[in-house]
Amino acid sequence: NLLGGEFSCIYTFLLEKSQSFISEKLEDIEINKTSNAYRLLTEERKAQKYALMCFFYNEQHLSRTKRWVAQYEEKYGTSVPDEEYKLLSKFSVKYPEFMEYVFPKLTRQLDLLNEALILVVDQGLPVKIKTLDNCLISWDFDHMQEVKKNYYNPVSGSHDQFKLRMKISANKVSQRSRKSKHKQSFRPNFIHSLDATIMRMFLYRYHKQTGKKLNHLHDCVMLHPNDVDIFYKIVTEIYCSSFMKTLARDLVFSCMKSDTRGQVLGKIIEIEKEFISNMDNIELTPSTFDPRKCYRYEGAK
């Protein structure tokens, strides 16, 4: 959709790919192509939409399977038979492999981001990323412990207890917890920061050019039909900008490199080199980029 040609829905594309993946990679279980489970995984856009989105939010097998079971029961009005559950569960377990099957080198790229992240976290440093509009986002997780306190309530004339969480000194258990929380939060935070920044840029440029406020919710906008061409021009300007080609370097690795020294810095530089070398060389130009394929209006065919 970014490079021209006919419009292609990514969820429809994944549904088609899931058919070949199931046939090639799930040979150890019996596949009934007329079953509702098979139809859900190969025909239902909603099943692939949330699986894809939540994969990048670090969703694991169990949560993905539970959602597919819920979607199955909602769509077909019945519980999932054991044989069909096997297909849902097996495909869920292999979903990271499916992502690599569809998008080669994707899992390596995600692993590289995690490797660089842990190098920073192991130094006791907060995680930092930049945004496209040049803001700095930083977060960390304190070492907390739940403590129970007893007290006397003079109103009721009885003893009671309340709980609170207190910051404590780091130990091995809390260090592991901190590292795990950073691994779980980094990708969602980075993705949300990109979405939010692009929306802020839309709002700012639209107001600057029209004097109007752009009504928006998450990644959707509502505007007067007379201003649609102006909005699409803004979309094209942003997506075809040179900074869209250097997101990883400018928004992620630049912060990691500025905060580290010595061997850790050297390792991050090597990770960055491999990450950039794995990237596809996609050149977006106003002559080929069609914003209507990325931001489609209701009723579009």
Salt bridges, closest charged atoms under 4 A:
ASP28 OD2 - LYS90 NZ 2.97
GLU44 OE1 - LYS75 NZ 3.28
GLU59 OE2 - ARG67 NH1 2.59
GLU74 OE1 - LYS46 NZ 3.48
GLU83 OE2 - LYS86 NZ 3.31
GLU97 OE1 - LYS94 NZ 3.27
GLU115 OE2 - ARG108 NH1 3.01
ASP122 OD1 - LYS179 NZ 3.13
ASP133 OD2 - ARG200 NE 2.79
ASP140 OD1 - ARG178 NE 2.89
ASP140 OD1 - HIS182 NE2 2.92
ASP142 OD1 - LYS167 NZ 3.56
ASP227 OD2 - LYS212 NZ 2.83
ASP229 OD1 - ARG292 NH2 3.27
GLU237 OE1 - ARG205 NH1 3.54
ASP250 OD1 - ARG249 NE 3.06
ASP259 OD2 - LYS128 NZ 3.51
GLU270 OE2 - LYS273 NZ 3.78
GLU272 OE1 - LYS257 NZ 2.88
GLU274 OE2 - ARG108 NE 2.83
GLU283 OE1 - LYS245 NZ 2.89
ASP290 OD1 - ARG292 NH1 3.98
